[in-house]
Amino acid sequence: MGILVICSYRPKPGWEEEARLLMQGHVPLLRSHGLITERLEVQGVAANGELVEIFEWESVEKSRGAPTIAEIGTHWKAMGEVMDFVPLSELPEALHPFAHFNPI
């Protein structure tokens, strides 16, 4: 059984479009390395522009091994240059029992 993950990102000012493009390339990259399942990912944007994506890792072991793959490490570094990885609890929508995001 896989592991469902909810990722949340805060684009740095002026880097919103680049952040969105990198997020959109994230799941296909992970999938190309066999790290996540074929379950469709969901990506969205909060009212304040913060981003979320939901996908399913194949296993905890594969999620932990992802940083050892150079191409993924490079992608995550590029993501970190244009956005901050933030806890879901920091998104205002997370304060509500039914958090709403606009789909991308």
C-alpha positions in Angstrom: 0.0 0.0 0.0 1.2 3.5 -0.8 1.6 6.6 1.3 -0.5 9.6 0.6 1.3 12.9 0.9 0.1 16.5 0.9 2.9 19.0 0.0 2.5 22.7 0.5 4.7 25.4 -1.0 4.9 29.2 -0.6 6.2 30.8 -3.8 8.8 33.5 -3.2 7.7 37.0 -4.3 8.3 37.4 -8.1 8.7 33.6 -8.6 5.1 32.5 -8.7 5.1 31.3 -12.3 8.4 29.4 -12.0 7.1 27.8 -8.7 4.0 26.6 -10.4 5.9 25.2 -13.4 8.4 23.3 -11.1 5.5 21.9 -9.1 3.8 20.8 -12.3 7.0 18.9 -13.3 7.4 17.3 -9.9 5.0 14.4 -10.1 6.0 13.3 -13.6 9.6 13.3 -12.5 8.9 11.2 -9.4 6.8 8.8 -11.5 9.5 8.5 -14.2 11.7 7.0 -11.4 9.0 4.6 -10.2 8.7 6.3 -6.9 5.0 7.1 -6.9 1.9 5.2 -7.9 -0.3 5.8 -10.9 -3.0 7.4 -8.7 -3.8 10.8 -10.2 -2.2 13.7 -8.4 -4.1 16.8 -7.4 -2.6 20.2 -7.5 -4.2 23.4 -6.3 -3.6 27.0 -5.2 -4.8 28.7 -2.1 -6.4 32.2 -2.0 -3.1 33.8 -1.1 -1.2 32.0 -3.9 0.3 29.2 -1.9 0.4 25.8 -3.7 -0.6 22.3 -2.7 -0.1 19.0 -4.4 -1.3 15.5 -3.3 0.2 12.3 -4.6 0.9 8.8 -3.4 4.4 7.4 -2.8 4.8 3.7 -3.7 6.3 3.2 -0.2 8.0 4.9 2.7 11.3 3.4 1.6 10.9 4.9 -1.9 10.1 8.3 -0.4 13.2 8.2 1.7 15.3 7.1 -1.2 14.2 9.9 -3.5 16.8 12.4 -2.4 19.6 10.0 -3.5 18.5 10.3 -7.1 20.5 13.1 -8.7 17.8 14.3 -11.0 15.3 14.6 -8.2 17.8 16.3 -5.9 18.4 18.9 -8.6 14.7 19.4 -9.1 14.1 19.8 -5.4 16.9 22.3 -5.2 15.4 24.3 -8.0 12.1 24.2 -6.2 13.7 25.5 -3.0 15.1 28.5 -4.9 11.7 29.8 -5.9 9.5 28.5 -3.1 9.5 27.6 0.6 8.3 24.1 1.7 5.8 24.9 4.4 3.7 22.8 6.8 0.2 22.5 5.6 -0.9 23.9 9.0 0.6 27.3 7.9 -2.0 27.7 5.0 -5.0 29.7 6.2 -7.3 27.1 4.5 -6.0 24.4 6.8 -7.8 26.1 9.7 -11.1 24.9 8.3 -12.4 21.3 8.5 -13.0 21.4 4.8 -10.1 23.3 3.3 -10.8 24.7 -0.2 -8.2 25.2 -2.9 -8.6 26.2 -6.5 -7.6 23.4 -8.8 -4.7 23.9 -11.2 
